[in-house]
């Protein structure tokens, strides 16, 4: 929830994130796809509009939250 509030990402964008979307060195998040659901089908799709594709800078708090995800993935 913290990352959603601090970045302004849509829920579908957040749930579609992969570790490759997190640039921890440059402290940015790449948004160019989202998780979609139609009935029981769940799939990754492009953002709704071209303007939806963007790179979001990480605040210190968002960076710290993302470290929790990336350190878990490395274990």
C-alpha positions as CSV (number, residue, x, y, z in Angstrom):
1,X,0.0,0.0,0.0
2,X,2.8,2.4,0.9
3,X,4.4,2.1,-2.6
4,X,1.0,2.6,-4.3
5,X,0.3,5.8,-2.3
6,X,3.8,7.2,-2.7
7,X,4.2,6.5,-6.4
8,X,0.7,7.1,-7.7
9,X,0.7,3.7,-9.6
10,X,-2.5,2.0,-10.5
11,X,-3.1,-1.3,-8.7
12,X,-2.9,-3.1,-12.1
13,X,0.5,-1.5,-12.7
14,X,1.8,-2.4,-9.3
15,X,0.6,-6.0,-9.5
16,X,2.2,-6.3,-12.9
17,X,5.6,-5.3,-11.7
18,X,8.5,-7.7,-12.0
19,X,12.0,-7.4,-10.5
20,X,13.3,-6.3,-13.8
21,X,11.1,-3.2,-13.6
22,X,12.9,-2.1,-10.5
23,X,16.1,-0.2,-11.2
24,X,17.6,-0.1,-7.7
25,X,20.9,1.5,-8.9
26,X,19.1,4.5,-10.4
27,X,16.2,4.3,-8.0
28,X,13.5,4.2,-10.6
29,X,10.5,2.0,-11.5
30,X,9.7,1.3,-15.1
31,X,6.0,1.2,-15.9
32,X,5.2,-0.2,-19.4
33,X,2.7,-3.0,-18.7
34,X,0.0,-4.0,-16.2
35,X,-1.7,-7.1,-14.9
36,X,-5.2,-7.6,-16.4
37,X,-8.0,-9.9,-15.5
38,X,-11.0,-10.9,-17.6
39,X,-13.1,-13.6,-15.9
40,X,-10.7,-16.3,-14.9
41,X,-8.0,-15.2,-17.4
42,X,-5.1,-13.3,-15.9
43,X,-2.5,-11.8,-18.2
44,X,0.1,-9.0,-18.7
45,X,-0.9,-6.3,-21.1
46,X,0.5,-2.9,-22.2
47,X,-0.6,0.2,-20.3
48,X,-4.0,1.7,-21.3
49,X,-2.4,4.7,-23.1
50,X,1.0,5.7,-24.4
51,X,1.1,8.3,-21.6
52,X,0.8,5.5,-19.1
53,X,4.3,4.3,-20.0
54,X,6.6,6.1,-17.7
55,X,9.6,5.9,-15.3
56,X,8.8,6.8,-11.7
57,X,11.6,8.0,-9.4
58,X,11.8,6.2,-6.0
59,X,11.7,8.3,-2.9
60,X,13.8,7.0,0.0
61,X,10.8,5.3,1.5
62,X,9.8,3.6,-1.7
63,X,13.4,2.5,-2.2
64,X,13.5,1.0,1.3
65,X,10.2,-0.9,0.6
66,X,11.5,-2.2,-2.7
67,X,14.7,-3.4,-1.0
68,X,12.5,-5.8,1.0
69,X,11.2,-7.4,-2.2
70,X,14.5,-7.6,-4.0
71,X,16.4,-9.0,-1.0
72,X,13.7,-11.7,-0.6
73,X,14.1,-12.6,-4.3
74,X,17.9,-12.9,-4.0
75,X,17.6,-15.5,-1.1
